[in-house]
Amino acid sequence: MINHIKRSVYIETSVISYLTARPSKTILGAAHQQITCAWWERRSEYNLFVSELVLRECEAGDTSAAEKRLASIADFPLLLITEDILQIAEALLEQQIIPLKAAEDALHIALATAYHIDYLITWNCRHIANPEIQRNIAIYLESIGLPLPFICTPEELLGEEGDAE
């Protein structure tokens, strides 16, 4: 029997950026936008969360773009950054699992982990949705008794049904 309890999803800022951006001039960017929109149409299947970090990142940059980003997440519960979350993020940086230049990425991962979120969705495949890095994050988190959330792109979370055609 399939468990039909809604899964929780932490939406990292790159997803919101693709959702609200002007149409991309690159094929890959346009594909990411189309896939993000397809996943967004199915967002009611999940319990969605953002964090104060996502809010800060969405507020940055062009004012009208920032307003669109903030409007798209206005109704989502906000996960707060705690001392425990900062410690997890700092450990990921200190152990060089996540590079120092990507400290915010470590914080996104720590937030989703500490709040026991099922999925962290992102288009950041350099430091977050990167299998080698995830393997090392999982080893560290296991050592402190925490499971790593599934980290994936909106495309992976859509599965077969979500083919962007």
DSSP file (Angstrom, degrees, kcal/mol; ACC not computed):
  #  RESIDUE AA STRUCTURE BP1 BP2  ACC     N-H-->O    O-->H-N    N-H-->O    O-->H-N    TCO  KAPPA ALPHA  PHI   PSI    X-CA   Y-CA   Z-CA
    1    1 A M              0   0    0      0, 0.0     2,-0.3     0, 0.0     0, 0.0   0.000 360.0 360.0 360.0 134.6    0.0    0.0    0.0
    2    2 A I        -     0   0    0      1,-0.0     2,-0.6     2,-0.0     0, 0.0  -0.624 360.0-126.2 -83.7 135.8    1.3    3.4   -0.9
    3    3 A N        -     0   0    0     -2,-0.3    -1,-0.0     1,-0.1     0, 0.0  -0.725  20.7-168.5 -81.2 119.3    1.6    6.0    1.8
    4    4 A H        +     0   0    0     -2,-0.6     2,-0.3     2,-0.1    -1,-0.1   0.133  40.0 129.6 -99.6  20.2   -0.3    9.1    0.6
    5    5 A I  S    S-     0   0    0      1,-0.1     2,-0.1    41,-0.0    -2,-0.1  -0.565  70.3-103.1 -71.2 136.9    0.9   11.5    3.3
    6    6 A K        -     0   0    0     -2,-0.3     2,-0.2    40,-0.1    40,-0.2  -0.386  34.3-132.6 -62.9 133.8    2.2   14.7    1.6
    7    7 A R  E     -a   46   0A   0     38,-0.6    40,-2.8    -2,-0.1     2,-0.3  -0.539  19.8-116.9 -82.0 153.4    6.0   14.8    1.5
    8    8 A S  E     -a   47   0A   0     38,-0.2   111,-2.1    -2,-0.2     2,-0.4  -0.727  26.9-165.0 -94.9 143.9    7.8   18.0    2.5
    9    9 A V  E     -ab  48 119A   0     38,-2.9    40,-2.6    -2,-0.3     2,-0.6  -0.993  12.9-153.1-131.7 127.4    9.9   20.0    0.1
   10   10 A Y  E     -ab  49 120A   0    109,-3.2   111,-2.4    -2,-0.4     2,-0.8  -0.894  20.2-146.6 -94.4 120.8   12.5   22.7    0.8
   11   11 A I  E     - b   0 121A   0     38,-2.7    40,-0.3    -2,-0.6   111,-0.1  -0.811   9.4-150.1 -95.9 111.5   12.6   25.0   -2.2
   12   12 A E    >>  -     0   0    0    109,-2.3     3,-1.5    -2,-0.8     4,-0.9  -0.459  28.7-105.4 -78.4 154.7   16.1   26.4   -2.7
   13   13 A T  H 3> S+     0   0    0      1,-0.3     4,-2.4     2,-0.2     5,-0.2   0.754 112.6  66.7 -56.7 -34.3   16.4   29.8   -4.3
   14   14 A S  H 3> S+     0   0    0      1,-0.2     4,-2.1     2,-0.2    -1,-0.3   0.844  99.4  53.5 -60.0 -32.4   17.5   28.7   -7.8
   15   15 A V  H <> S+     0   0    0     -3,-1.5     4,-2.1   106,-0.3    -1,-0.2   0.926 109.6  46.7 -66.7 -45.0   14.1   27.0   -8.3
   16   16 A I  H  X S+     0   0    0     -4,-0.9     4,-2.0     1,-0.2    -2,-0.2   0.874 110.1  54.7 -65.1 -37.2   12.3   30.3   -7.5
   17   17 A S  H  X S+     0   0    0     -4,-2.4     4,-1.4     1,-0.2    -2,-0.2   0.929 110.3  44.7 -62.8 -45.7   14.6   32.2   -9.8
   18   18 A Y  H  < S+     0   0    0     -4,-2.1    -1,-0.2     1,-0.2    -2,-0.2   0.872 111.7  55.1 -65.2 -35.8   13.8   29.9  -12.7
   19   19 A L  H  < S+     0   0    0     -4,-2.1    -1,-0.2     1,-0.2    -2,-0.2   0.891 120.0  28.5 -62.9 -40.1   10.1   30.1  -11.9
   20   20 A T  H  < S+     0   0    0     -4,-2.0    -1,-0.2    -5,-0.1    -2,-0.2   0.477  94.5 112.0-105.5  -4.2   10.0   33.9  -12.0
   21   21 A A  S  < S-     0   0    0     -4,-1.4     3,-0.1    -5,-0.2    -3,-0.0  -0.235  76.0 -96.5 -72.1 158.1   12.7   34.9  -14.5
   22   22 A R        -     0   0    0      1,-0.2    -1,-0.1     0, 0.0    -2,-0.0  -0.372  67.2 -70.4 -61.1 153.0   12.2   36.4  -17.9
   23   23 A P        -     0   0    0      0, 0.0    -1,-0.2     0, 0.0     7,-0.1  -0.222  59.6-117.1 -52.4 131.9   12.3   33.7  -20.6
   24   24 A S        -     0   0    0      5,-0.1     6,-0.0     1,-0.1    -6,-0.0  -0.375   9.7-148.3 -73.3 148.2   15.9   32.4  -21.0
   25   25 A K  S    S+     0   0    0     -2,-0.1     2,-0.3     4,-0.0    -1,-0.1   0.534  78.1  79.4 -90.8  -8.6   17.8   32.9  -24.2
   26   26 A T  S  > S-     0   0    0      1,-0.1     4,-2.5     0, 0.0     5,-0.2  -0.724  81.2-129.6 -99.8 152.3   19.7   29.6  -23.7
   27   27 A I  H  > S+     0   0    0     -2,-0.3     4,-2.3     2,-0.2     5,-0.2   0.931 109.7  46.6 -62.9 -46.2   18.3   26.2  -24.4
   28   28 A L  H  > S+     0   0    0      2,-0.2     4,-2.7     1,-0.2    -1,-0.2   0.917 113.0  48.9 -64.7 -43.7   19.2   24.8  -21.0
   29   29 A G  H  > S+     0   0    0      1,-0.2     4,-2.3     2,-0.2    -1,-0.2   0.919 112.1  48.8 -61.4 -43.7   17.9   27.8  -19.2
   30   30 A A  H  X S+     0   0    0     -4,-2.5     4,-2.5     2,-0.2    -1,-0.2   0.887 111.3  50.4 -63.6 -39.0   14.6   27.6  -21.1
   31   31 A A  H  X S+     0   0    0     -4,-2.3     4,-2.8     2,-0.2     5,-0.3   0.928 109.9  49.6 -64.5 -44.9   14.4   23.9  -20.4
   32   32 A H  H  X S+     0   0    0     -4,-2.7     4,-2.6     1,-0.2    -2,-0.2   0.902 111.8  49.5 -60.6 -40.7   14.9   24.5  -16.6
   33   33 A Q  H  X S+     0   0    0     -4,-2.3     4,-2.4     2,-0.2    -2,-0.2   0.931 112.3  47.0 -63.5 -45.2   12.2   27.2  -16.7
   34   34 A Q  H  X S+     0   0    0     -4,-2.5     4,-2.1     2,-0.2    -2,-0.2   0.916 114.6  46.1 -64.0 -43.9    9.7   24.9  -18.4
   35   35 A I  H  X S+     0   0    0     -4,-2.8     4,-2.6     2,-0.2     5,-0.2   0.910 111.6  52.3 -65.2 -42.3   10.5   22.0  -16.1
   36   36 A T  H  X S+     0   0    0     -4,-2.6     4,-2.8    -5,-0.3    -2,-0.2   0.922 110.2  48.3 -60.3 -44.2   10.2   24.3  -13.1
   37   37 A C  H  X S+     0   0    0     -4,-2.4     4,-1.7     2,-0.2    -1,-0.2   0.889 110.3  51.8 -63.9 -39.2    6.8   25.6  -14.2
   38   38 A A  H  < S+     0   0    0     -4,-2.1     4,-0.5     2,-0.2    -2,-0.2   0.916 113.4  44.3 -63.4 -43.0    5.6   22.0  -14.8
   39   39 A W  H >< S+     0   0    0     -4,-2.6     3,-1.6     1,-0.2    -2,-0.2   0.913 108.6  58.0 -66.4 -41.1    6.7   21.0  -11.3
   40   40 A W  H >< S+     0   0    0     -4,-2.8     3,-1.6     1,-0.3     4,-0.2   0.851  98.2  60.0 -58.4 -35.9    5.2   24.2   -9.8
   41   41 A E  T 3< S+     0   0    0     -4,-1.7    -1,-0.3     1,-0.3     3,-0.3   0.736 110.2  43.1 -64.3 -21.6    1.8   23.3  -11.3
   42   42 A R  T X  S+     0   0    0     -3,-1.6     3,-2.0    -4,-0.5    -1,-0.3   0.223  78.9 111.6-106.0  12.4    2.0   20.1   -9.1
   43   43 A R  G X   +     0   0    0     -3,-1.6     3,-2.0     1,-0.3    -1,-0.1   0.755  62.7  73.0 -61.0 -24.6    3.3   21.8   -6.0
   44   44 A S  G 3  S+     0   0    0      1,-0.3    -1,-0.3    -3,-0.3    -2,-0.1   0.644  82.6  71.9 -66.7 -11.5    0.0   21.2   -4.1
   45   45 A E  G <  S+     0   0    0     -3,-2.0   -38,-0.6   -39,-0.0     2,-0.3   0.573 101.8  50.3 -75.2  -8.1    1.1   17.5   -3.9
   46   46 A Y  E <  S-a    7   0A   0     -3,-2.0     2,-0.7   -40,-0.2   -38,-0.2  -0.847  84.0-116.0-128.7 160.1    3.7   18.6   -1.3
   47   47 A N  E     -a    8   0A   0    -40,-2.8   -38,-2.9    -2,-0.3     2,-0.3  -0.906  45.0-150.7 -91.9 117.1    4.1   20.6    1.9
   48   48 A L  E     -a    9   0A   0     -2,-0.7     2,-0.3   -40,-0.2   -38,-0.2  -0.700  18.2-179.4-101.8 142.7    6.4   23.4    0.8
   49   49 A F  E     -a   10   0A   0    -40,-2.6   -38,-2.7    -2,-0.3     2,-0.3  -0.984   9.0-178.2-137.7 146.8    8.9   25.3    2.9
   50   50 A V  E     -d   78   0B   0     27,-2.2    29,-3.0    -2,-0.3     2,-0.3  -0.815  20.1-134.1-128.8 175.2   11.4   28.1    2.4
   51   51 A S  E  >  -d   79   0B   0    -40,-0.3     4,-2.4    -2,-0.3    29,-0.2  -0.765  30.2-101.0-126.4 171.9   13.9   29.6    4.9
   52   52 A E  H  > S+     0   0    0     27,-1.8     4,-2.4    -2,-0.3     5,-0.1   0.837 124.6  56.9 -60.6 -30.7   15.0   33.0    6.0
   53   53 A L  H  > S+     0   0    0     26,-0.3     4,-2.6     2,-0.2    -1,-0.2   0.927 105.7  48.3 -65.9 -44.9   18.0   32.4    3.7
   54   54 A V  H  > S+     0   0    0      1,-0.2     4,-2.7     2,-0.2    -2,-0.2   0.925 111.3  51.7 -59.6 -44.2   15.8   31.9    0.7
   55   55 A L  H  X S+     0   0    0     -4,-2.4     4,-1.7     2,-0.2    -2,-0.2   0.931 110.5  47.6 -57.6 -47.9   13.9   35.0    1.6
   56   56 A R  H  X S+     0   0    0     -4,-2.4     4,-0.8     1,-0.2    -1,-0.2   0.915 113.6  47.3 -60.6 -44.2   17.1   37.0    1.8
   57   57 A E  H >< S+     0   0    0     -4,-2.6     3,-0.6     1,-0.2    -1,-0.2   0.883 111.0  51.6 -67.0 -37.1   18.4   35.7   -1.5
   58   58 A C  H 3< S+     0   0    0     -4,-2.7    12,-0.3     1,-0.2    -1,-0.2   0.810 105.4  56.7 -67.9 -29.7   15.0   36.4   -3.2
   59   59 A E  H 3< S+     0   0    0     -4,-1.7    -1,-0.2    -5,-0.2    -2,-0.2   0.706  91.7  94.6 -73.2 -20.2   15.1   40.0   -1.9
   60   60 A A  S << S+     0   0    0     -4,-0.8     2,-0.1    -3,-0.6    -3,-0.0  -0.269  75.0  11.1 -75.8 157.7   18.4   40.6   -3.6
   61   61 A G  S    S+     0   0    0      4,-0.1     5,-0.1     5,-0.0    -3,-0.0  -0.380 106.9  22.5  85.2-156.7   19.0   42.2   -7.0
   62   62 A D     >  -     0   0    0      1,-0.1     4,-2.8    -2,-0.1     5,-0.2  -0.189  69.4-134.8 -52.1 131.4   16.5   43.9   -9.4
   63   63 A T  H  > S+     0   0    0      1,-0.2     4,-2.4     2,-0.2     5,-0.1   0.900 101.7  44.8 -60.6 -47.3   13.5   45.2   -7.4
   64   64 A S  H  > S+     0   0    0      2,-0.2     4,-1.7     1,-0.2    -1,-0.2   0.886 115.4  48.1 -69.8 -35.9   10.8   44.0   -9.8
   65   65 A A  H  > S+     0   0    0      2,-0.2     4,-2.4     1,-0.2    -2,-0.2   0.912 111.2  51.5 -65.9 -41.9   12.4   40.6  -10.1
   66   66 A A  H  X S+     0   0    0     -4,-2.8     4,-2.9     1,-0.2     5,-0.2   0.904 107.2  53.3 -60.9 -42.3   12.7   40.4   -6.3
   67   67 A E  H  X S+     0   0    0     -4,-2.4     4,-2.4     2,-0.2    -1,-0.2   0.901 109.4  48.5 -60.7 -41.3    9.0   41.3   -5.9
   68   68 A K  H  X S+     0   0    0     -4,-1.7     4,-1.8     2,-0.2    -2,-0.2   0.929 112.7  47.9 -63.5 -45.4    8.1   38.4   -8.3
   69   69 A R  H  X S+     0   0    0     -4,-2.4     4,-0.8   -11,-0.2    -2,-0.2   0.943 114.4  45.7 -61.2 -47.6   10.3   36.0   -6.4
   70   70 A L  H >X S+     0   0    0     -4,-2.9     3,-0.7   -12,-0.3     4,-0.5   0.882 110.2  54.0 -64.7 -39.1    8.9   37.0   -3.0
   71   71 A A  H >< S+     0   0    0     -4,-2.4     3,-0.7     1,-0.2     4,-0.3   0.865 103.1  57.8 -63.0 -35.4    5.3   36.9   -4.2
   72   72 A S  H 3< S+     0   0    0     -4,-1.8    -1,-0.2     1,-0.2    -2,-0.2   0.748 117.4  32.0 -69.3 -22.1    5.7   33.3   -5.4
   73   73 A I  H X< S+     0   0    0     -4,-0.8     3,-1.7    -3,-0.7    -1,-0.2   0.290  83.8 112.1-115.7   9.3    6.8   32.1   -2.0
   74   74 A A  T << S+     0   0    0     -3,-0.7    -2,-0.1    -4,-0.5    -1,-0.1   0.783  80.0  46.5 -57.1 -31.5    4.7   34.5    0.2
   75   75 A D  T 3  S+     0   0    0     -4,-0.3    -1,-0.3    -3,-0.1    -2,-0.1   0.448  89.1 105.6 -93.6   0.4    2.4   31.8    1.6
   76   76 A F  S <  S-     0   0    0     -3,-1.7   -27,-0.2     1,-0.1    -3,-0.0  -0.565  78.6-103.6 -86.5 143.5    5.0   29.2    2.4
   77   77 A P        -     0   0    0      0, 0.0   -27,-2.2     0, 0.0     2,-0.5  -0.335  36.6-129.1 -60.3 144.4    6.1   28.4    6.0
   78   78 A L  E     -d   50   0B   0    -29,-0.2     2,-0.5   -27,-0.0   -27,-0.3  -0.866  10.4-147.0-104.5 123.2    9.4   30.0    6.9
   79   79 A L  E     -d   51   0B   0    -29,-3.0   -27,-1.8    -2,-0.5   -26,-0.3  -0.771  19.9-139.9 -88.3 128.8   12.2   27.8    8.4
   80   80 A L        -     0   0    0     -2,-0.5     2,-0.6   -29,-0.2   -29,-0.0  -0.607  14.4-114.8 -91.8 148.7   14.3   29.8   10.8
   81   81 A I        -     0   0    0     -2,-0.2     2,-0.2     4,-0.1    -1,-0.0  -0.719  39.6-173.3 -84.0 120.9   18.1   29.4   11.1
   82   82 A T     >  -     0   0    0     -2,-0.6     4,-2.2     1,-0.1     5,-0.2  -0.562  40.5-101.7-107.6 172.8   19.0   28.1   14.6
   83   83 A E  H  > S+     0   0    0      1,-0.2     4,-2.2     2,-0.2     5,-0.1   0.899 123.0  54.2 -60.8 -41.4   22.3   27.5   16.3
   84   84 A D  H  > S+     0   0    0      1,-0.2     4,-2.1     2,-0.2    -1,-0.2   0.899 107.9  49.9 -60.1 -41.1   22.2   23.8   15.5
   85   85 A I  H  > S+     0   0    0      1,-0.2     4,-2.5     2,-0.2    -1,-0.2   0.913 109.6  50.6 -65.4 -43.0   21.7   24.6   11.8
   86   86 A L  H  X S+     0   0    0     -4,-2.2     4,-2.8     1,-0.2    -1,-0.2   0.888 109.0  52.3 -61.1 -38.7   24.7   27.0   11.8
   87   87 A Q  H  X S+     0   0    0     -4,-2.2     4,-2.2     2,-0.2    -2,-0.2   0.900 109.8  48.1 -65.2 -40.8   26.8   24.3   13.4
   88   88 A I  H  X S+     0   0    0     -4,-2.1     4,-2.1     2,-0.2    -2,-0.2   0.945 113.9  46.6 -63.5 -47.7   25.9   21.7   10.7
   89   89 A A  H  X S+     0   0    0     -4,-2.5     4,-1.7     1,-0.2    -2,-0.2   0.917 111.9  50.9 -61.1 -44.2   26.6   24.3    8.0
   90   90 A E  H  X S+     0   0    0     -4,-2.8     4,-3.2     1,-0.2    -1,-0.2   0.887 108.9  51.6 -61.7 -39.2   29.9   25.2    9.6
   91   91 A A  H  X S+     0   0    0     -4,-2.2     4,-2.5     2,-0.2     6,-0.3   0.895 106.5  53.3 -65.5 -39.5   31.0   21.6    9.9
   92   92 A L  H  <>S+     0   0    0     -4,-2.1     5,-2.0     1,-0.2     6,-2.0   0.860 115.8  41.5 -62.3 -34.4   30.2   21.0    6.2
   93   93 A L  H ><5S+     0   0    0     -4,-1.7     3,-1.6     3,-0.2    -2,-0.2   0.913 113.4  50.9 -77.4 -45.6   32.5   24.0    5.4
   94   94 A E  H 3<5S+     0   0    0     -4,-3.2    -2,-0.2     1,-0.3    -3,-0.2   0.866 111.1  48.6 -61.9 -37.1   35.2   23.1    8.0
   95   95 A Q  T 3<5S-     0   0    0     -4,-2.5    -1,-0.3    -5,-0.2    -2,-0.2   0.380 112.9-122.9 -84.6   5.7   35.5   19.6    6.7
   96   96 A Q  T < 5S+     0   0    0     -3,-1.6    -3,-0.2     2,-0.2    -2,-0.1   0.772  75.6 128.1  58.2  30.6   35.7   21.0    3.1
   97   97 A I  S   <S+     0   0    0     -5,-2.0    -4,-0.2     1,-0.3    40,-0.1   0.873  82.0  28.6 -75.9 -41.0   32.7   19.0    2.0
   98   98 A I  S    S-     0   0    0     -6,-2.0    -1,-0.3    -9,-0.1    -2,-0.2  -0.975 100.6-113.9-115.9 132.6   31.2   22.3    0.7
   99   99 A P    >   -     0   0    0      0, 0.0     3,-2.2     0, 0.0     7,-0.2  -0.332  22.8-117.2 -66.9 150.3   33.7   25.0   -0.4
  100  100 A L  G >  S+     0   0    0      1,-0.3     3,-1.4    -7,-0.2     4,-0.1   0.837 113.9  63.0 -54.3 -36.6   33.8   28.2    1.6
  101  101 A K  G 3  S+     0   0    0      1,-0.3    -1,-0.3     2,-0.1     3,-0.2   0.660 103.2  51.6 -65.7 -13.6   32.7   30.2   -1.4
  102  102 A A  G X>  +     0   0    0     -3,-2.2     4,-1.5     1,-0.2     3,-0.8  -0.160  67.1 134.9-113.3  37.1   29.4   28.2   -1.3
  103  103 A A  H <> S+     0   0    0     -3,-1.4     4,-1.7     1,-0.3    -1,-0.2   0.845  70.6  56.8 -56.5 -36.9   28.6   28.8    2.4
  104  104 A E  H 3> S+     0   0    0      1,-0.2     4,-2.3    -3,-0.2    -1,-0.3   0.865 102.6  55.5 -63.6 -34.7   24.9   29.6    1.6
  105  105 A D  H <> S+     0   0    0     -3,-0.8     4,-2.2     1,-0.2    -1,-0.2   0.909 105.9  50.9 -63.9 -41.1   24.7   26.2   -0.1
  106  106 A A  H  X S+     0   0    0     -4,-1.5     4,-2.4     1,-0.2    -1,-0.2   0.883 109.7  51.6 -61.2 -38.0   25.8   24.5    3.1
  107  107 A L  H  X S+     0   0    0     -4,-1.7     4,-2.6     2,-0.2    -2,-0.2   0.893 107.0  51.8 -68.2 -40.4   23.2   26.5    5.0
  108  108 A H  H  X S+     0   0    0     -4,-2.3     4,-2.3     2,-0.2     5,-0.2   0.936 112.7  46.3 -59.0 -45.8   20.4   25.4    2.6
  109  109 A I  H  X S+     0   0    0     -4,-2.2     4,-2.2     1,-0.2    -2,-0.2   0.916 112.4  50.0 -63.8 -43.5   21.5   21.7    3.2
  110  110 A A  H  X S+     0   0    0     -4,-2.4     4,-3.0     2,-0.2     5,-0.2   0.893 110.3  50.9 -63.0 -40.4   21.7   22.2    6.9
  111  111 A L  H  X S+     0   0    0     -4,-2.6     4,-1.9     2,-0.2    -2,-0.2   0.958 111.9  45.0 -61.6 -51.9   18.2   23.8    7.0
  112  112 A A  H  <>S+     0   0    0     -4,-2.3     5,-2.6     1,-0.2    -1,-0.2   0.876 117.3  47.2 -61.5 -37.1   16.5   21.0    5.1
  113  113 A T  H ><5S+     0   0    0     -4,-2.2     3,-1.9    -5,-0.2    -2,-0.2   0.961 110.8  48.2 -68.4 -52.8   18.4   18.4    7.2
  114  114 A A  H 3<5S+     0   0    0     -4,-3.0    -2,-0.2     1,-0.3    -1,-0.2   0.811 113.0  48.5 -62.7 -31.7   17.7   19.9   10.6
  115  115 A Y  T 3<5S-     0   0    0     -4,-1.9    -1,-0.3    -5,-0.2    -2,-0.2   0.330 110.9-122.3 -90.5   8.2   13.9   20.3    9.9
  116  116 A H  T < 5 +     0   0    0     -3,-1.9     2,-0.2     1,-0.2    -3,-0.2   0.885  44.9 177.9  53.9  44.9   13.7   16.7    8.6
  117  117 A I      < -     0   0    0     -5,-2.6    -1,-0.2    -6,-0.2    33,-0.1  -0.546  28.6-140.8 -76.1 142.4   12.5   17.8    5.2
  118  118 A D  S    S+     0   0    0   -110,-0.2    32,-2.5    -2,-0.2     2,-0.4   0.930  80.3  21.5 -71.1 -46.1   11.9   14.9    2.7
  119  119 A Y  E     -bc   9 150A   0   -111,-2.1  -109,-3.2    30,-0.2     2,-0.6  -0.970  54.4-161.5-129.9 139.0   13.2   16.7   -0.4
  120  120 A L  E     -bc  10 151A   0     30,-2.9    32,-2.3    -2,-0.4     2,-0.4  -0.977  22.4-160.1-110.5 114.4   15.5   19.6   -1.1
  121  121 A I  E     +bc  11 152A   0   -111,-2.4  -109,-2.3    -2,-0.6     2,-0.3  -0.825  23.8 146.8-102.2 139.7   14.9   20.8   -4.7
  122  122 A T        -     0   0    0     30,-2.0  -109,-0.1    -2,-0.4    -2,-0.0  -0.982  50.0-143.8-158.5 156.4   17.4   22.9   -6.4
  123  123 A W  S    S+     0   0    0     -2,-0.3     2,-1.3    30,-0.1    30,-0.1   0.270  74.4 109.0-104.3   5.4   19.0   23.7   -9.8
  124  124 A N     >> +     0   0    0      1,-0.2     5,-2.9     2,-0.1     4,-0.9  -0.683  35.0 162.4 -84.4  94.4   22.4   24.1   -8.1
  125  125 A C  T  45 +     0   0    0     -2,-1.3    -1,-0.2     3,-0.2    28,-0.0   0.439  62.2  69.7 -93.8  -0.3   24.1   21.0   -9.4
  126  126 A R  T  45S+     0   0    0     -3,-0.1    -1,-0.1     4,-0.1     7,-0.1   0.941 122.3   0.1 -80.2 -50.0   27.6   22.3   -8.6
  127  127 A H  T  45S+     0   0    0    -29,-0.1    -2,-0.1     6,-0.0     3,-0.1   0.559 138.5  31.8-119.1 -11.6   27.5   22.2   -4.7
  128  128 A I  T  <5S+     0   0    0     -4,-0.9     2,-1.7     1,-0.1    -3,-0.2   0.793 119.2  37.5-112.3 -66.5   24.0   20.9   -3.7
  129  129 A A  S   <S+     0   0    0     -5,-2.9    -1,-0.1     4,-0.1    24,-0.1  -0.364  86.9 123.2 -86.3  58.5   22.6   18.4   -6.2
  130  130 A N     >  -     0   0    0     -2,-1.7     4,-3.1    -3,-0.1     5,-0.2  -0.978  56.9-148.0-122.4 115.4   26.0   16.9   -6.8
  131  131 A P  H  > S+     0   0    0      0, 0.0     4,-2.2     0, 0.0     5,-0.1   0.853  96.7  49.8 -56.8 -39.8   26.2   13.1   -6.2
  132  132 A E  H  > S+     0   0    0      2,-0.2     4,-1.6     1,-0.2     5,-0.1   0.935 115.4  43.0 -65.0 -45.0   29.9   13.2   -5.0
  133  133 A I  H  > S+     0   0    0      1,-0.2     4,-2.6     2,-0.2    -1,-0.2   0.912 112.4  53.8 -66.9 -41.6   29.2   16.0   -2.6
  134  134 A Q  H  X S+     0   0    0     -4,-3.1     4,-3.0     1,-0.2     5,-0.2   0.892 104.6  55.5 -59.8 -39.1   26.0   14.4   -1.4
  135  135 A R  H  X S+     0   0    0     -4,-2.2     4,-2.0    -5,-0.2    -1,-0.2   0.934 111.3  43.6 -59.1 -46.3   27.8   11.2   -0.6
  136  136 A N  H  X S+     0   0    0     -4,-1.6     4,-2.1     2,-0.2    -2,-0.2   0.864 113.1  51.5 -69.0 -36.1   30.2   13.1    1.6
  137  137 A I  H  X S+     0   0    0     -4,-2.6     4,-3.2     2,-0.2     5,-0.2   0.940 109.6  50.8 -63.1 -46.0   27.4   15.1    3.2
  138  138 A A  H  X S+     0   0    0     -4,-3.0     4,-2.6     1,-0.2    -2,-0.2   0.891 108.6  51.6 -60.2 -41.3   25.5   11.9    4.0
  139  139 A I  H  X S+     0   0    0     -4,-2.0     4,-1.5    -5,-0.2    -1,-0.2   0.931 113.6  44.6 -61.9 -45.5   28.6   10.3    5.6
  140  140 A Y  H  X S+     0   0    0     -4,-2.1     4,-0.8     2,-0.2     3,-0.3   0.951 114.1  48.1 -64.0 -48.7   29.0   13.4    7.8
  141  141 A L  H ><>S+     0   0    0     -4,-3.2     5,-2.9     1,-0.2     3,-1.0   0.886 108.3  55.0 -61.5 -38.8   25.3   13.7    8.7
  142  142 A E  H ><5S+     0   0    0     -4,-2.6     3,-1.4     1,-0.3    -1,-0.2   0.874 101.6  59.3 -60.2 -36.4   25.2    9.9    9.5
  143  143 A S  H 3<5S+     0   0    0     -4,-1.5    -1,-0.3    -3,-0.3    -2,-0.2   0.739 110.8  40.9 -66.5 -21.9   28.1   10.5   12.0
  144  144 A I  T <<5S-     0   0    0     -3,-1.0    -1,-0.3    -4,-0.8    -2,-0.2   0.234 122.9-103.8-109.5  12.7   25.9   13.0   13.9
  145  145 A G  T < 5S+     0   0    0     -3,-1.4    -3,-0.2     1,-0.2    -2,-0.1   0.733  79.7 122.3  80.1  23.8   22.7   10.9   13.6
  146  146 A L      < -     0   0    0     -5,-2.9     2,-0.3    -6,-0.1    -1,-0.2  -0.952  54.9-132.4-120.7 138.8   20.9   12.9   10.9
  147  147 A P        -     0   0    0      0, 0.0   -31,-0.1     0, 0.0    -9,-0.0  -0.638  23.4-120.1 -84.7 146.7   19.6   11.6    7.6
  148  148 A L        -     0   0    0     -2,-0.3     3,-0.1   -10,-0.1   -10,-0.0  -0.706  29.7-122.6 -80.8 129.9   20.3   13.6    4.4
  149  149 A P        -     0   0    0      0, 0.0     2,-0.4     0, 0.0   -30,-0.2  -0.303  38.6 -89.0 -62.8 157.5   17.1   14.7    2.6
  150  150 A F  E     -c  119   0A   0    -32,-2.5   -30,-2.9   -33,-0.1     2,-0.5  -0.586  46.3-155.2 -65.4 125.4   16.7   13.6   -1.0
  151  151 A I  E     +c  120   0A   0     -2,-0.4     2,-0.3   -32,-0.2   -30,-0.2  -0.928  31.1 139.2-107.7 124.4   18.4   16.3   -3.0
  152  152 A C  E     -c  121   0A   0    -32,-2.3   -30,-2.0    -2,-0.5   -23,-0.1  -0.952  49.6-100.0-155.1 170.3   17.1   16.6   -6.5
  153  153 A T     >  -     0   0    0     -2,-0.3     4,-1.9   -32,-0.2     3,-0.2  -0.522  43.3-105.9 -88.1 163.6   16.1   19.0   -9.3
  154  154 A P  H  > S+     0   0    0      0, 0.0     4,-2.0     0, 0.0     5,-0.2   0.867 122.4  59.4 -56.0 -34.7   12.5   19.7  -10.1
  155  155 A E  H  > S+     0   0    0      1,-0.2     4,-1.4     2,-0.2     7,-0.2   0.920 105.5  46.5 -60.5 -44.7   12.9   17.5  -13.1
  156  156 A E  H  4 S+     0   0    0      1,-0.2    -1,-0.2    -3,-0.2     4,-0.1   0.870 112.2  50.5 -66.6 -36.8   13.8   14.5  -10.9
  157  157 A L  H  < S+     0   0    0     -4,-1.9    -1,-0.2     1,-0.2    -2,-0.2   0.802 105.5  57.0 -72.7 -28.4   10.9   15.2   -8.5
  158  158 A L  H  < S-     0   0    0     -4,-2.0     3,-0.5    -5,-0.2     4,-0.3   0.878  90.7-173.8 -66.6 -36.9    8.5   15.3  -11.4
  159  159 A G    ><  -     0   0    0     -4,-1.4     3,-1.1     1,-0.2    -1,-0.1  -0.287  52.2 -30.5  70.3-162.2    9.5   11.8  -12.6
  160  160 A E  G >  S+     0   0    0      1,-0.3     3,-1.3     2,-0.1    -1,-0.2   0.839 134.2  60.3 -58.7 -39.2    8.2   10.3  -15.8
  161  161 A E  G 3  S+     0   0    0     -3,-0.5    -1,-0.3     1,-0.3    -2,-0.2   0.764  97.1  62.1 -63.8 -24.8    4.8   12.1  -15.7
  162  162 A G  G <   +     0   0    0     -3,-1.1    -1,-0.3    -4,-0.3    -2,-0.1   0.206  63.2 151.0 -93.3  17.0    6.5   15.5  -15.9
  163  163 A D    <   -     0   0    0     -3,-1.3     2,-1.2     1,-0.1    -3,-0.1  -0.278  48.2-130.7 -51.4 120.0    8.3   15.3  -19.2
  164  164 A A              0   0    0      1,-0.2    -1,-0.1  -133,-0.0  -129,-0.1  -0.618 360.0 360.0 -79.4  97.7    8.4   18.8  -20.4
  165  165 A E              0   0    0     -2,-1.2    -1,-0.2  -131,-0.1    -2,-0.1   0.382 360.0 360.0-114.1 360.0    7.1   18.6  -23.9
